[in-house]
Amino acid sequence: MTALTRWHVGPWTTRGTRPGEEFAPGRKRTPDELNFDIVGLSRIAGRRQSLPEEMLMRRCQAALRPTDPRLCGVQTLDPELAAELGETADRAFDWLTARAPAGYHFVRTDAVELVPALDLDADVVAVETVLELAGPKMPAGRLAAAHVRRSAAGDWYAGDAVCNWSGPHADADAAVAAVHQARAELIEQLRTAGRQDLAATADRWPVVPVEIVLADSAQ
């Protein structure tokens, strides 16, 4: 894997308190728990862990998640173990940043988030970049920035990580076509708003992301 397929813009981990901040039990992870989630995210995304890292994560899991279910935002590690986990989380985040989809980049604040790069001269310009720079909401923007995924029932939808904006569709091509139609409408809305500079980036917008269904790919 050399690059991640974008599946949504926004937080890819739960939010956590920063070092020195007051803990928020039940609402935010502790700094150690957040670092644990960052390493876990990188593993889900395809990063291979070394044997020492695997052993470290097992030790951290035993300390941070002694019961299930357990209240987040409470558990911490001893200073030495926390430092090791922090260094591993730094490496994991660097791995993620090197594989951000074209037109986007990862930022690390109180969570790891995927955000659009605000560079209109880039080879790839995210639709979300255009929407952010356009100012007032563009009516077609929500669907124009959507990705396509398949539901458990087998139908295809266009939407974001939380909501579906179009569908159900019989297949991925139909859902992608709905997004392309919204992009065409967005271009016209940008031109009408006097933002020809933003409309002119349309030929550099990313392809519509389509979620790969592992069950299908194995057939």
C-alpha positions in Angstrom: 0.0 0.0 0.0 1.5 3.3 -1.0 -1.5 5.6 -0.4 -4.8 5.4 1.5 -8.1 5.6 -0.2 -10.0 8.6 1.2 -13.1 7.5 3.0 -14.0 10.7 4.8 -12.7 14.1 5.7 -12.4 14.8 9.5 -11.3 12.8 12.5 -10.0 9.3 12.0 -9.4 8.7 15.7 -11.4 9.5 18.8 -10.5 12.8 20.4 -8.3 13.0 23.4 -6.9 15.4 26.0 -3.5 16.9 25.3 -0.7 16.5 27.8 -1.3 18.9 30.7 -5.0 19.3 30.0 -7.7 18.2 32.5 -9.0 14.7 31.7 -12.6 14.4 30.4 -13.7 10.9 31.5 -16.3 9.4 29.2 -15.8 12.1 26.5 -12.1 12.2 25.5 -9.2 9.8 25.6 -6.2 10.3 27.9 -3.0 11.2 26.0 -1.9 7.6 26.4 -5.2 6.2 25.1 -5.0 8.6 22.1 -1.5 7.5 21.3 -2.7 3.9 21.5 -5.5 4.7 19.0 -3.1 6.4 16.6 -0.9 3.2 16.5 -4.0 1.1 16.1 -5.2 3.3 13.2 -1.9 2.9 11.4 -2.2 -0.8 11.8 -5.7 -0.9 10.4 -4.5 1.2 7.5 -1.8 -1.3 6.6 1.3 -0.5 8.7 3.3 -3.5 9.8 4.5 -3.5 13.3 7.9 -4.8 14.4 8.0 -7.5 17.1 9.0 -5.0 19.8 6.1 -2.8 18.8 3.7 -5.7 19.0 4.9 -6.5 22.5 4.7 -2.9 23.5 1.1 -2.6 22.3 0.1 -5.7 24.2 1.6 -4.3 27.4 -0.2 -1.0 26.8 -3.5 -2.7 26.1 -3.3 -4.6 29.3 -2.7 -1.4 31.2 -5.2 0.9 29.3 -8.0 -1.6 28.8 -8.2 -3.7 31.9 -11.9 -4.2 31.6 -14.5 -4.2 28.8 -16.5 -2.1 28.7 -14.5 0.5 30.5 -14.7 4.3 30.8 -12.4 6.1 28.5 -10.4 9.2 29.6 -9.2 7.6 32.9 -6.4 5.1 32.2 -2.8 6.2 32.0 0.6 4.4 31.7 3.7 4.7 33.8 6.1 7.4 32.5 8.6 4.9 30.8 5.9 3.0 29.0 4.0 6.2 28.1 7.2 7.5 26.5 7.7 4.3 24.5 4.1 4.5 23.3 4.5 8.1 22.4 7.5 7.5 20.2 5.7 4.6 18.5 2.6 6.9 17.9 5.0 9.5 16.3 6.3 6.9 13.9 2.8 5.7 13.1 1.6 9.2 12.4 4.6 9.8 10.1 3.7 6.7 8.3 0.1 7.9 7.8 1.1 11.4 6.6 3.3 9.9 3.9 0.3 8.1 2.5 -2.4 10.8 2.6 -4.5 10.8 -0.5 -3.6 13.4 -3.1 -5.2 16.7 -2.3 -5.4 16.0 1.4 -3.1 15.8 4.4 -3.3 14.4 7.9 -3.0 16.7 10.9 -2.6 15.7 14.5 -4.2 17.9 17.2 -6.5 16.3 19.8 -7.2 13.7 17.1 -5.8 12.5 13.8 -7.8 14.2 11.0 -7.8 14.2 7.2 -8.2 17.7 5.9 -8.1 19.2 2.4 -4.9 20.9 1.3 -5.7 24.6 0.5 -3.5 24.8 -2.6 -5.2 25.7 -5.9 -1.9 25.2 -7.8 -1.5 21.6 -6.7 -1.7 18.7 -9.2 -4.8 17.5 -7.3 -7.3 19.8 -5.7 -9.8 18.3 -3.3 -13.4 19.2 -3.8 -13.5 20.2 -0.1 -10.7 22.7 -0.8 -12.9 24.4 -3.3 -15.9 24.4 -1.0 -13.8 25.8 1.9 -12.5 28.6 -0.3 -15.8 29.4 -1.9 -17.2 30.9 1.3 -21.0 30.5 1.2 -22.3 27.0 1.0 -22.7 25.7 -2.5 -26.0 23.8 -2.8 -24.4 21.0 -4.8 -21.3 20.9 -2.6 -22.3 18.2 -0.2 -22.9 15.5 -2.8 -20.1 16.8 -5.0 -17.6 15.9 -2.2 -19.2 12.5 -1.5 -17.6 9.1 -1.8 -19.4 5.9 -2.7 -19.9 2.9 -0.6 -21.9 -0.3 -0.5 -24.4 -1.0 2.3 -24.7 -4.4 4.1 -27.8 -5.0 2.1 -25.9 -4.7 -1.2 -27.1 -1.3 -2.3 -24.8 1.6 -3.3 -24.9 5.0 -1.8 -23.0 8.3 -2.2 -22.4 10.2 1.0 -19.9 10.8 3.8 -18.8 8.8 6.8 -22.1 9.4 8.6 -24.9 10.1 6.1 -26.0 9.0 2.6 -26.8 11.9 0.3 -27.9 9.8 -2.8 -29.2 6.3 -3.2 -29.9 3.5 -3.0 -28.3 2.8 -6.4 -28.1 -0.6 -8.2 -24.4 -0.4 -8.6 -21.3 1.6 -7.9 -21.3 3.2 -11.4 -24.8 4.7 -10.8 -23.7 6.1 -7.4 -20.5 7.6 -9.0 -22.6 9.1 -11.7 -24.7 10.9 -9.1 -21.6 12.5 -7.6 -20.4 13.5 -11.1 -23.7 15.2 -11.8 -23.4 17.1 -8.5 -19.9 18.1 -9.4 -21.1 19.5 -12.8 -23.8 21.5 -10.9 -21.1 22.7 -8.4 -19.0 24.0 -11.3 -21.9 26.1 -12.6 -22.7 27.4 -9.1 -19.1 28.5 -8.7 -19.1 30.3 -12.0 -22.4 32.0 -11.1 -20.8 33.1 -7.9 -17.9 34.7 -9.8 -15.4 32.0 -8.6 -14.1 31.1 -12.0 -10.7 30.4 -10.3 -12.3 27.6 -8.3 -14.4 26.3 -11.1 -11.2 26.0 -13.2 -9.7 23.5 -10.9 -12.4 20.9 -11.8 -10.2 19.0 -14.2 -7.8 18.4 -11.2 -10.4 17.1 -8.7 -9.8 13.6 -7.4 -11.7 10.7 -8.9 -14.8 9.8 -6.8 -13.6 7.5 -4.0 -15.3 4.1 -4.0 -15.1 1.8 -1.0 -13.7 -1.6 -1.9 -15.8 -4.5 -0.6 -13.4 -7.2 0.5 -16.0 -9.9 0.1 -16.3 -9.0 -3.6 -12.6 -8.7 -4.2 -12.1 -12.2 -2.9 -14.5 -13.7 -5.4 
